Amino acid sequence: MAEVTNTVGRRKAAVARIFLTPGNGAIKINGKDYKEYFTVPQFQKVAVQALDKLGVLANFDINANVQGGGFKGQAEAVRMGIARALVKVNPEDRTALKKEGFLKRDSRVVERKKPGRPGARKRFQFSKR
């Protein structure tokens, strides 16, 4: 059986588990083709950015399990997981992927709503009288 490389990518509330195997470029996310899963072309492009950067889109089969968050966060989590898997396969690719920022965990998340307020920072309208 072919060597399977597995990694995890995270963004916002989304978590992507990536299973990378040598193959012919099939990318499945939660059992569907990635173009069927991410219907917005922008998210399709984001998901495979790391593969495009290295020019190895047709060299690997990718099976991803994604949960949590929305489609944007999931696409970016998939990108990070794929980048990490590619570095595991070939450590020399690390500098190219790091330069693009694909290996950096973007930790920005939505701030929680505070009690007695309409949102995280928003205040109710002040009335003097």
C-alpha positions, -999 to 999 in steps of 0.1 A, spaced: 0 0 0 12 35 -8 26 58 20 -2 78 36 7 112 52 -18 126 75 -19 161 90 -44 186 106 -52 221 94 -72 247 114 -88 280 107 -114 299 128 -137 271 140 -129 247 111 -107 216 115 -95 197 85 -78 162 87 -58 156 55 -48 122 42 -22 126 14 -12 96 -8 8 95 -41 -17 93 -69 -32 112 -99 -47 144 -84 -81 133 -70 -92 156 -41 -121 145 -20 -135 165 9 -160 147 32 -165 120 4 -173 146 -24 -150 160 -50 -136 193 -38 -153 212 -67 -186 198 -57 -180 205 -19 -167 241 -24 -192 255 -49 -176 290 -49 -146 291 -73 -126 313 -48 -128 286 -21 -118 259 -46 -87 279 -55 -78 285 -19 -81 248 -10 -55 238 -36 -32 268 -34 -4 249 -18 -5 222 -45 -6 249 -73 24 268 -57 46 237 -59 31 224 -92 23 190 -78 -15 191 -82 -15 159 -103 10 140 -81 -11 133 -50 -45 120 -40 -61 139 -11 -88 127 12 -100 154 37 -124 152 66 -136 188 75 -159 198 103 -168 231 120 -169 266 108 -181 279 74 -168 273 39 -142 300 40 -126 287 72 -129 251 59 -111 260 27 -83 277 45 -80 248 70 -77 224 40 -50 246 25 -30 246 58 -34 208 62 -23 201 26 7 224 31 17 206 63 14 172 45 35 184 16 63 195 40 62 160 57 66 144 22 93 168 11 109 190 37 127 211 10 93 226 1 90 242 35 106 276 25 83 281 -5 52 273 15 63 293 45 70 323 24 34 322 11 21 319 47 4 285 41 20 270 72 11 298 96 -19 292 118 -43 321 115 -56 322 150 -82 350 146 -116 339 158 -148 357 165 -148 375 199 -175 363 223 -206 383 231 -205 399 265 -234 398 289 -256 429 290 -245 440 255 -259 435 220 -225 421 207 -189 417 216 -180 454 216 -213 471 206 -232 491 232 -269 499 234 -277 534 223 -271 560 251 -301 582 260 -295 612 282 -332 617 289 
